[in-house]
Amino acid sequence: MGIKVQKSMLEYILREHGGGKVAVLAEKMGVSPKYVYRVLKDNIPVGNKFIKGLMELTGLSFTALFYYSEEEEKENGN
């Protein structure tokens, strides 16, 4: 459960603001590349720093970038 990023938006932002490179986007957002990668690949919920970084970088609204999911998270791939 938690706040998740609209995956298609994040992929677009990665191309436009990161040149397709996770490390570049992460630096601009002020988060670790591993965190951005996990959000992209594992669709993990995001925290305040990720939300703030993405909104400030893009100037887009919360609702344009994120949604609330009530799905239970899979732990350790199970």
BALOBA-1460 file (C-alpha; in Angstrom, 3 decimals):
// residues 78
<rec num="1" residu="m" x="0.000" y="0.000" z="0.000"/>
<rec num="2" residu="g" x="1.131" y="3.507" z="-0.542"/>
<rec num="3" residu="i" x="1.815" y="6.269" z="-2.990"/>
<rec num="4" residu="k" x="3.211" y="5.119" z="-6.314"/>
<rec num="5" residu="v" x="4.451" y="6.957" z="-9.369"/>
<rec num="6" residu="q" x="2.663" y="6.851" z="-12.713"/>
<rec num="7" residu="k" x="5.163" y="4.585" z="-14.474"/>
<rec num="8" residu="s" x="4.596" y="6.023" z="-17.949"/>
<rec num="9" residu="m" x="5.225" y="9.537" z="-16.591"/>
<rec num="10" residu="l" x="8.419" y="8.459" z="-14.851"/>
<rec num="11" residu="e" x="9.685" y="6.806" z="-18.034"/>
<rec num="12" residu="y" x="8.957" y="10.011" z="-19.964"/>
<rec num="13" residu="i" x="10.678" y="12.142" z="-17.302"/>
<rec num="14" residu="l" x="13.673" y="9.790" z="-17.351"/>
<rec num="15" residu="r" x="14.064" y="10.393" z="-21.096"/>
<rec num="16" residu="e" x="13.438" y="14.147" z="-20.952"/>
<rec num="17" residu="h" x="15.301" y="15.111" z="-17.774"/>
<rec num="18" residu="g" x="17.757" y="12.245" z="-17.373"/>
<rec num="19" residu="g" x="18.701" y="11.556" z="-20.954"/>
<rec num="20" residu="g" x="17.567" y="7.989" z="-20.351"/>
<rec num="21" residu="k" x="20.047" y="7.574" z="-17.489"/>
<rec num="22" residu="v" x="18.743" y="6.703" z="-14.032"/>
<rec num="23" residu="a" x="21.837" y="8.166" z="-12.318"/>
<rec num="24" residu="v" x="21.342" y="11.557" z="-13.991"/>
<rec num="25" residu="l" x="17.658" y="11.733" z="-13.053"/>
<rec num="26" residu="a" x="18.377" y="10.593" z="-9.490"/>
<rec num="27" residu="e" x="20.999" y="13.301" z="-9.013"/>
<rec num="28" residu="k" x="18.608" y="15.972" z="-10.263"/>
<rec num="29" residu="m" x="15.933" y="14.690" z="-7.864"/>
<rec num="30" residu="g" x="18.267" y="14.363" z="-4.878"/>
<rec num="31" residu="v" x="17.725" y="10.627" z="-4.408"/>
<rec num="32" residu="s" x="19.849" y="7.539" z="-5.046"/>
<rec num="33" residu="p" x="19.951" y="5.863" z="-8.454"/>
<rec num="34" residu="k" x="19.036" y="2.569" z="-6.764"/>
<rec num="35" residu="y" x="15.841" y="4.142" z="-5.432"/>
<rec num="36" residu="v" x="14.791" y="5.436" z="-8.870"/>
<rec num="37" residu="y" x="15.631" y="2.072" z="-10.439"/>
<rec num="38" residu="r" x="13.516" y="0.188" z="-7.884"/>
<rec num="39" residu="v" x="10.588" y="2.531" z="-8.414"/>
<rec num="40" residu="l" x="10.859" y="1.944" z="-12.167"/>
<rec num="41" residu="k" x="11.385" y="-1.818" z="-12.107"/>
<rec num="42" residu="d" x="9.649" y="-3.003" z="-8.926"/>
<rec num="43" residu="n" x="6.978" y="-0.299" z="-8.718"/>
<rec num="44" residu="i" x="7.683" y="0.285" z="-5.028"/>
<rec num="45" residu="p" x="5.856" y="3.027" z="-3.109"/>
<rec num="46" residu="v" x="7.645" y="6.369" z="-2.992"/>
<rec num="47" residu="g" x="8.500" y="8.598" z="-0.053"/>
<rec num="48" residu="n" x="8.432" y="12.321" z="0.553"/>
<rec num="49" residu="k" x="11.918" y="13.007" z="-0.828"/>
<rec num="50" residu="f" x="11.119" y="11.226" z="-4.106"/>
<rec num="51" residu="i" x="7.787" y="13.039" z="-4.412"/>
<rec num="52" residu="k" x="9.332" y="16.437" z="-3.679"/>
<rec num="53" residu="g" x="12.255" y="15.854" z="-6.053"/>
<rec num="54" residu="l" x="10.084" y="14.780" z="-8.961"/>
<rec num="55" residu="m" x="7.534" y="17.574" z="-8.488"/>
<rec num="56" residu="e" x="10.219" y="20.260" z="-8.205"/>
<rec num="57" residu="l" x="12.140" y="18.939" z="-11.201"/>
<rec num="58" residu="t" x="9.124" y="18.740" z="-13.494"/>
<rec num="59" residu="g" x="6.805" y="21.423" z="-12.136"/>
<rec num="60" residu="l" x="3.957" y="18.924" z="-12.498"/>
<rec num="61" residu="s" x="1.192" y="18.409" z="-9.947"/>
<rec num="62" residu="f" x="1.021" y="15.543" z="-7.486"/>
<rec num="63" residu="t" x="-1.982" y="14.030" z="-9.251"/>
<rec num="64" residu="a" x="-0.213" y="14.124" z="-12.624"/>
<rec num="65" residu="l" x="2.697" y="12.113" z="-11.233"/>
<rec num="66" residu="f" x="1.373" y="9.861" z="-8.458"/>
<rec num="67" residu="y" x="-1.524" y="7.696" z="-7.342"/>
<rec num="68" residu="y" x="-2.494" y="5.772" z="-4.206"/>
<rec num="69" residu="s" x="-2.407" y="1.986" z="-4.382"/>
<rec num="70" residu="e" x="-4.099" y="-0.302" z="-1.878"/>
<rec num="71" residu="e" x="-2.346" y="-3.397" z="-3.229"/>
<rec num="72" residu="e" x="-0.214" y="-5.271" z="-0.738"/>
<rec num="73" residu="e" x="3.504" y="-5.195" z="-1.486"/>
<rec num="74" residu="k" x="5.305" y="-8.415" z="-2.319"/>
<rec num="75" residu="e" x="8.207" y="-8.987" z="0.026"/>
<rec num="76" residu="n" x="11.376" y="-10.642" z="-1.264"/>
<rec num="77" residu="g" x="9.701" y="-11.585" z="-4.533"/>
<rec num="78" residu="n" x="7.071" y="-13.781" z="-2.856"/>
